[in-house]
């Protein structure tokens, strides 16, 4: 649905170009790891997609869940070196914006 699109591949390229943000572990950190942040953001954005599209059939919801799992797995691969590190505020802000862009891809699949 989205993980095999050109838009998604462009976002992965953008993430790899932005890896410097994740190389620097200095700054204010919370208790959550990069993995925690990614998982929470993907889940909350997926729930928003479901809320915005209440007519979605169960089969489509399961497809979206599989896509979301694939997104988390891809992000885990790209961010492997920082995945279990505590996220800095800069990283959280970047991830929030980045996963918002991924949500836009999900949204565009329904237009």
N, C-alpha and C positions, 0 to 999 in steps of 0.2 A: 504494500500500500504506500508507505512513505519511505521506508528504508532503502528501497531500490530506485528512488527517484534522483534526478540530477540535483534538485534542491537540497536533499538530505546529504548527498555526497559533497556538495559545496559547503554545507555547514560543518561537516567533518574536517574538510580542508581548513576552514576558518579556525576550528578548534586546534588543529595541529600547528597552525601559524601563531596561535596564542598561548602555546605551552609555557612560555616564559613566566606567565602569571602563576603557574603551578610549580615552577622550579624554585621560586622564592618562598620559603616558609616563614619569613619574618613578618611581623605585624601582629595585630590583635587577632587572637583565635578564640573560638568558642570551644565547646566540648565535642561538637559533631565533626565527623570525618567528611572528606570530600564525597565518599560513597554515600554516607547518610544524607548529605545535602542533595546529591543527584537523585537518589531514590525518592526522597520526600517531594522534591520539585516535580519530578516526572509523574508521581502518583497524584499530586494535587492538581496538576495541569490536565491529567487524564480524567480526573473526576469532574473538572470544569467542562471538558469536552462532552462528557456524558450528560451533565446537567443542561448544557446548551442544546443537546440533541436527544431529548427524552424518547423520541420515536424510534431510536436505533434498535434493531432486532438483536436478540441475544447473540446470534452468530457474528454480527458485526462488532459487538462489544468484545467478544473473545478474540477476534482478529486484532482489534485495537490493543488489547492486553498483550498479545504476542508481539505486536510492533513495539509497544512500550518496553517490554522485556529486552527486545533486540537493541533498542536505543540505549538502555542502561548497560547492556553487555558491551556495546561499541564504545561508550564513554569510559567504561572500566578498562578497556584495552588501551585506548588513547591516553588515559590519565593514570595508567598503572603505577607510575612512580610516586604519585601523590594520593592515590586512591584511599589508603588507610591513614593518611596524615590528617591532623586536625585542620579544618579549612580556615583560611584567613578571611577577614571581611572583604578584601578585594576579590578573592576567589568566589565567595558567596554571591557577591554582586554580579560578577561575570557569569556564573552559572545560572543565576536567576534570569538574566537577560538572554543567555544562550538557549536555555530550555524554553523560554517564551517564544523564541524563533522556531523551535521544533514544534511547539503547540500550534503556531501559525500554519505549519505544514499539515498538521492533523486537521485544523479548521478548513484549510483550502480543499481537503479531500471531500468535504461535504458541500461545497458550493457549486 
